[in-house]
């Protein structure tokens, strides 16, 4: 399946020992705690990242690619949750006054929260039971202009809106981007993660869709362009 294009800022297949980035401009991925690849569970490729729920998470250095501002974005991945605890999916934490996180709560509810300069810019959450434990689930957070969506297995979830994202600027936080938790927020993921893609400037989905059926690859158009450029 295509899907690695210039808007995809990080693509993690989780198949190699270093869990490296397969985007067109690869970033260094830091493995924190005892996180490693595992063949016990996988969605694609035979491996996934296994996280222990207490110390494990992936981090990416501060980058302009995490400065989502008022633009569109998509945060997505396949998650196999072992259940029972609040757990982080994606996060940035500069301080208690500047933070953004996507969480899976112990109830199976998903949320999205963003605060800039002590002002809440967006806060959404799904009903309990949106995600069940012990199974692979494709989870996607999507901003499209002033609209916000949370999808589970391609189905747009009914959202409770505490603060609408509207045209709010989500800020430019000078901090790492965490996958599966973060050092400051904790709430480390307990389970397996596979095929993560972070897209900036692109709302990948705005209505129900069929989840990816294979690992992402370089788009044909992108590949042809790179070839013409001699890359």
Residue pairs with C-beta under 8 A, 6 or more apart in sequence:
1 212
1 213
1 214
1 215
1 216
1 217
2 216
2 217
2 218
2 219
2 220
3 11
3 197
3 212
3 216
3 217
3 219
4 11
4 22
4 23
4 24
4 216
4 217
4 218
4 219
4 222
5 24
5 218
5 219
5 221
5 222
6 24
6 222
7 199
7 200
7 201
7 202
8 23
8 24
8 197
8 198
8 199
8 216
9 23
9 25
9 27
9 63
9 65
9 198
9 199
9 200
10 21
10 23
10 27
10 60
10 65
10 196
10 197
10 198
11 21
11 22
11 23
11 196
11 197
11 216
12 19
12 20
12 21
12 22
12 29
12 49
12 58
12 77
12 179
12 195
12 196
12 197
13 22
13 44
13 45
13 194
13 195
13 215
13 216
14 37
14 42
14 45
14 47
14 48
14 49
14 193
14 194
14 195
14 196
15 37
15 45
15 46
15 47
16 37
16 47
17 36
17 37
18 29
18 31
19 29
19 31
19 35
19 37
19 49
19 58
20 26
20 29
21 27
21 28
21 29
21 60
22 216
24 218
24 222
24 226
27 60
27 61
27 63
27 65
28 60
28 61
29 58
29 59
29 60
30 58
30 59
30 60
30 61
31 58
32 55
32 56
32 57
32 58
32 59
32 183
33 51
33 52
33 54
33 55
33 56
33 57
33 188
34 52
34 55
34 56
35 49
35 50
35 51
35 52
35 56
35 57
35 58
35 180
36 49
36 50
37 47
37 48
37 49
37 50
38 47
38 48
38 49
38 50
38 192
39 46
39 47
40 50
40 192
41 48
41 50
41 80
41 136
41 192
41 194
42 48
42 192
42 194
43 78
43 80
43 136
43 194
43 195
44 78
44 194
44 195
44 214
44 215
45 194
45 215
47 194
48 78
48 80
48 192
48 193
48 194
49 58
49 180
49 192
49 193
49 194
50 56
50 191
50 192
51 57
51 180
51 181
51 188
51 189
51 190
51 191
51 192
51 193
52 188
52 190
53 82
53 85
53 87
53 188
53 189
53 190
53 191
54 188
55 188
56 180
56 181
56 188
56 189
57 88
57 178
57 179
57 180
57 181
57 182
57 183
57 188
57 189
58 178
58 179
58 180
59 176
59 177
59 178
59 179
59 182
59 183
60 66
60 176
60 177
60 178
60 179
61 176
62 173
62 174
62 175
62 176
62 177
63 177
64 172
65 198
65 200
66 92
66 172
66 173
66 177
67 171
67 172
67 173
68 143
68 170
68 200
69 169
69 170
69 171
69 172
70 167
70 168
70 169
70 170
71 143
71 200
71 201
72 142
72 143
72 144
72 145
72 201
72 202
72 203
73 141
73 142
73 143
73 198
73 199
73 200
73 201
73 202
73 203
74 140
74 141
74 142
74 143
74 197
74 198
74 199
74 202
74 203
74 204
74 205
75 89
75 90
75 102
75 140
75 141
75 142
75 198
75 199
76 138
76 139
76 140
76 141
76 196
76 197
76 198
76 199
76 204
77 89
77 138
77 139
77 179
77 193
77 194
77 195
77 196
77 197
78 136
78 137
78 138
78 139
78 193
78 194
78 195
78 196
79 89
79 104
79 131
79 136
79 137
79 139
79 189
79 191
79 192
79 193
80 134
80 135
80 136
80 137
80 191
80 192
80 193
80 194
81 87
81 104
81 131
81 132
81 133
81 134
81 137
81 189
81 190
81 191
82 133
82 134
82 190
82 191
83 106
83 133
83 134
83 190
84 106
84 133
84 190
85 106
85 187
85 190
86 103
86 104
86 105
86 106
86 187
87 103
87 104
87 180
87 181
87 187
87 188
87 189
87 190
87 191
88 101
88 102
88 103
88 104
88 178
88 180
88 181
88 182
88 185
88 186
88 187
88 188
88 189
89 102
89 103
89 104
89 110
89 139
89 179
89 180
89 189
90 101
90 102
90 141
90 177
90 178
90 179
90 198
91 99
91 100
91 101
91 102
91 177
91 178
91 181
91 182
91 185
92 99
92 100
92 101
92 173
92 175
92 176
92 177
92 178
92 182
93 99
93 100
93 101
93 173
93 175
93 178
93 182
93 183
93 184
93 185
94 173
94 174
94 175
97 115
97 117
97 118
98 115
98 116
98 117
98 171
98 173
99 113
99 114
99 115
99 173
99 184
99 185
100 113
100 114
100 115
100 170
100 171
100 173
101 112
101 113
101 182
101 185
102 110
102 111
102 112
102 141
103 110
103 111
103 113
103 187
104 110
104 131
104 139
104 189
105 111
105 125
105 128
107 128
107 129
108 128
108 129
108 130
108 131
108 132
108 133
109 125
109 126
109 127
109 128
109 129
109 130
109 131
110 125
110 126
110 130
110 131
110 139
110 150
110 152
110 157
111 123
111 124
111 125
111 126
112 122
112 123
112 124
112 125
112 141
112 148
112 150
113 120
113 122
113 123
114 120
114 121
114 122
114 123
114 165
114 168
114 170
114 171
115 121
116 168
116 169
116 170
116 171
117 171
120 162
120 163
121 163
121 165
121 168
121 169
121 170
121 171
122 148
122 163
122 164
122 165
122 168
122 170
123 161
123 162
123 163
124 148
124 150
124 159
124 160
124 161
124 162
124 165
125 159
125 160
125 162
126 150
126 152
126 157
126 158
126 159
126 160
127 157
127 158
127 160
130 150
130 152
130 157
131 137
131 139
131 152
133 191
136 194
137 152
137 153
138 151
138 152
138 153
138 154
138 211
138 212
139 150
139 151
139 152
140 149
140 150
140 151
140 204
140 205
141 148
141 149
141 150
142 148
142 149
142 150
142 151
142 203
142 204
142 205
142 206
143 149
143 165
143 203
144 203
144 206
145 167
145 203
146 164
146 165
146 166
146 167
147 165
147 206
148 159
148 164
148 165
149 156
149 157
149 159
149 205
149 206
150 156
150 157
150 159
151 157
151 205
151 208
151 209
153 211
154 205
154 208
154 209
154 210
154 211
155 208
156 207
156 208
176 182
176 183
177 198
178 185
179 193
179 196
180 188
180 189
180 193
181 187
181 188
181 189
195 212
195 215
195 216
197 216
218 226
